[in-house]
């Protein structure tokens, strides 16, 4: 979901964001624009431009479920908990 053109969480609610979330994972671009209607338990992935061919990804888990997912990802990628 691209939330760039949405003015508020109320606009996102009108798009029935609850139904989208009930379907499964929802990736939101510009989530800070609709933060008020997003769940508090979530996984944020911030992608930053480093160079022409390089990006940096920073993961932030909120809630036990996403802490667990992030720990498993970290272990799979780097072999550390």
VENNOR-V968504 format. One record per residue. RES is the residue in three letters. SS is DSSP state (h for helix, s for strand, l for the rest). PSI is psi in degrees with one decimal (999 if undefined). Layout:
RES:SS:PSI + RES:SS:PSI
//
This chain:
UNK:l:129.1 + UNK:s:109.5 + UNK:l:9.9 + UNK:l:-40.4 + UNK:l:-1.2 + UNK:l:138.1 + UNK:l:-23.1 + UNK:l:171.0 + UNK:h:-31.8 + UNK:h:-39.3 + UNK:h:-40.0 + UNK:h:-39.0 + UNK:h:-36.0 + UNK:h:-25.3 + UNK:l:5.1 + UNK:l:52.0 + UNK:h:-29.0 + UNK:h:-40.1 + UNK:h:-39.1 + UNK:h:-43.1 + UNK:h:-33.7 + UNK:h:-23.9 + UNK:h:-23.6 + UNK:l:-150.3 + UNK:l:139.5 + UNK:l:119.6 + UNK:l:125.8 + UNK:l:120.7 + UNK:s:135.6 + UNK:l:47.5 + UNK:h:-25.4 + UNK:h:-19.5 + UNK:h:-21.9 + UNK:l:23.8 + UNK:h:-31.9 + UNK:h:-20.5 + UNK:h:2.9 + UNK:l:150.7 + UNK:l:151.1 + UNK:l:-28.8 + UNK:l:115.2 + UNK:s:174.6 + UNK:s:115.4 + UNK:s:135.8 + UNK:s:112.5 + UNK:s:121.7 + UNK:s:125.5 + UNK:s:143.9 + UNK:s:124.5 + UNK:s:-50.9 + UNK:s:176.2 + UNK:l:-42.7 + UNK:l:19.9 + UNK:s:134.4 + UNK:s:156.3 + UNK:s:135.2 + UNK:s:129.6 + UNK:s:125.2 + UNK:s:138.9 + UNK:s:118.9 + UNK:s:139.0 + UNK:s:110.1 + UNK:l:151.7 + UNK:h:-41.4 + UNK:h:-46.4 + UNK:h:-27.3 + UNK:h:-44.5 + UNK:h:-45.6 + UNK:h:-44.2 + UNK:h:-38.3 + UNK:h:-43.3 + UNK:h:-39.9 + UNK:h:-44.4 + UNK:h:-42.5 + UNK:h:-41.3 + UNK:h:-38.7 + UNK:h:-40.4 + UNK:h:-7.2 + UNK:l:18.7 + UNK:l:145.7 + UNK:l:999
//
